[in-house]
Amino acid sequence: MASQTLPQVSSQTICSASRNFKQRDSTSARFQPDLKASFVGKCVSLNTRAQKFTASSKNCVTYATSTLEKLGTDVANNTFYPKAEDHLQVNKPWYIIDAKGQTLGRLAVLVSQHLRGANVPTYTPSVDMGGYVVVINAEQVVVSGNKTQQKLYRRHTTGLPGAMKVETFAQVQKRIPARIIEKAVKGMLPKGSLGRTLFKHMKVVAGPTHEHEAQQPVDITDQINRSFTRLSPTN
């Protein structure tokens, strides 16, 4: 295999390349202080701008805070939710309704509204905001049309379908008159623990006398046939 011959480089070419390298190195070294000064100047400028922006932001926050303090509390933007003292049992009002000659459906609507507290401005669906309701003369409630014979009440004495007992409105009214109003109102109350609690606040009795005279219940019988029953004499 023939040997390759390297090109011959003269000493003059080597000296010229060395001279050019030294000149380039000295040029970059000469411009380094200027580059450093330019970089420092840019940093100072950015720092100054940041300080000005922070100062202006603080002024904006201070102005906004002072403006809100002058305006006061935004009452319209606060969501009300009843506290424990708003629905204490000792503070609940008592109502009385005479069911003599009253329609069952209208009577049940009025009772359920006052049990839930739908007649007060602070009504909240998930809180017991209502009062106690006493219904007297339960045996004299009426229904429209021929419902005394057509309206049926079913029950299972043993829990099995074969043991189902069926009674008409007239039969239940003769046997247990309070049961009619209780079933009508219970169907209008929430299903759950709140509904079971509200149901216990209703006292239905047959006859004109009751055992809650000491609570001095307010008579709201005249509100049954009103188109708007959200207001009561005690609120």
Secondary structure, 3 states (H helix, E strand, C coil): CCCCCCCCCCHHHHHHHHHHHHHHHHHHHHHHHHHHHHHHHHHHHHHHHHHHHHHHHHHHHHHHHHHHHHHCCCHHHCCCCCCHHHHCHHHCCEEEEECCCCEHHHHHHHHHHHHHCCCCCCCCCCCCCCCEEEEECHHHCECCCCHHHHCEEEEECCCCHHHEEEEEHHHHHHHCHHHHHHHHHHCCCCCCHHHHHHHCCEEECCCCCCCCHHHCCEECHHHCCCCCCCCCCCC
